[in-house]
């Protein structure tokens, strides 16, 4: 299966409902404003993608954004055989552009914050699981144990091929069998790049929805965007919180979008523990992150899930312009200190 959602055992679930899409759009305080957005939709990254501009631009601008998404999928997919990351994992090349090297380096920061629970080298394990199969099964225990020996982010080595050109090519070195999987960060990174592209093309107000990674460009006409957080294991129309945000990102990770119940009654979900090779056992079903950019939201939603509530809260409270909501299996919520300021009354 192609696509970034299948990049990794840690999927970014489509857990958010963009409420402003279902409301009548108000006119912006600008001569370039729209009551009804210019929009494009499609199925990319193995998920539903929706980009809507409330700034009056030609639709070709948004189509260019969709092409940009395709180009990043061709870099970051571990399932498309012509994708760069696939070729790296299969030792067809050891040269990568500086952009990918910087992406890996930035993601490793969160790996270090999680004591390795948020892991980029999980690919050997995650490719053993197929949560989207018609009849998913638990991988062989021996195969999981063998794959775990290849999982350690300290294995990643990066160095510029020409030190006088830090934005040139880098050499990446991985031990035999070790596979990178950037599925936990890719959609956030791509969303940020789409936002940058839109702003460079004059878009002042827009919504980017990459299968649940919601990123807002600017504000609505008279205030914030309204974004709903989907209820774990509920229908797509059920949400547990409505948020007011502007020029910011909302990303959730949860156990409910990709999972199956095995013959012995055990529920397995897509957030895999790189220490065991199996699904995390946790009292959490969802973590939602509010942040200025989608990349950090992507990284933090998974990192905080793997850390658990207390360690996750400690991490969030140490970061500027970042808030979190933890949803426990009993349905109760735990908020970071500033999260309630964004709740829609």
Buried (B, 14 or more C-beta within 10 A) or exposed (E): EBBBBBBBBBBBBBBBBBBBBEEEBBEBEEEEBBEEBBBBEBEBBBBBBBBBBBBBBEEEBBEBBBEBBEEBBBBBBBBBEEBBBBBBBEEEEBEBBBBBBBBBEBBBEBBEBBEBBBBBBBBBBBBBBBBBEEEBEBBEEEEBEBBBEBBBBEBBEBEBEEEEEEEBBBBBEBEEBBBBBBBBBBBBBBBBBBBEBBBEBEBBBBBBBBBBBBBBBBBBBEEBBBBBBBBBEEEEEEBBBBBBBEBBBBBBBBBBBBBBEEEEEEEBBBBBBBBEBBBBEBEBBBBBBBBBBBBBBBBBBBBBBBBBBEBBBEBBEEBEEBBBBBBBEEEEBBBBEBBEEBEEE
